[in-house]
Amino acid sequence: MAHRDYSRFVERLISLSSPCTRIETVGVVDDYPIHRVLLAADRRVDKNILIAGGIHGDEPAGPSAILRFLERDNSPLLQHFKFLILPCINPYGYVRNTRENKRGIDLNRSFEESSIAEIDIIKKAVEGQRFDFCIDFHEDWEAKGVYFYEAQRENRWIGPEITPQIEKIGPIDREMGESDLPIADGVFQTDPEWGNVGFAPYVFHFNADHVMTCETPTSWHMDRRIAAHLTALDVALETLS
Ligand SMILES: [Zn+2]
């Protein structure tokens, strides 16, 4: 059963075409196009940022936050940064509100495998690129607040800068799992033991020195989840600029 209209999502995305925005179809899976957006005002700007959403189809706040980001005026940011954006990695799941793709595969656990269409497309979309920072937007159906996973080569964390700003929107989830590696309240280290099966660890291994996964509670209203994602992104960019 269709929960969400992907063609409307794509329409909104395509309508954002501008001199600074290049929207490319990087592949098609089960008749759904997967896009990559390049947002840059000046190619000489050397700070490169990767933003991703929708790898889990039942977590629509990521794709929505990305649309909201692209719809606002980012010209001050474009003096410092260029962006590569993957707005919706798992369109099949997005439409049907399933975590997995059509074949029942959790794409965020499958980056060490080959011949998975969405994964091959995403790997190719970032291949050979270097990012100063990558943020991947998720939701957690059980969380009571926002929390983060972060990996940075020199342990220069920005999660602790972000959480006080998030608390203006809603609570941080301070609960800690047995295997969590805490950096601060609501900020955990991306566990090296996960290997490269997830998107963020994969990007950290091959394409970036700094990655972050942002988890917002599904129980929050969509606007609040979007605000939390964009606050995390904005604080991160402020710290990086
Ligand atoms: Zn997720």
Boltz pocket constraint, residues with backbone or C-beta under 6 A from the ligand:
constraints:
  - pocket:
      binder: B
      contacts: [[A, 56], [A, 59], [A, 137], [A, 138], [A, 139]]
      max_distance: 6.0
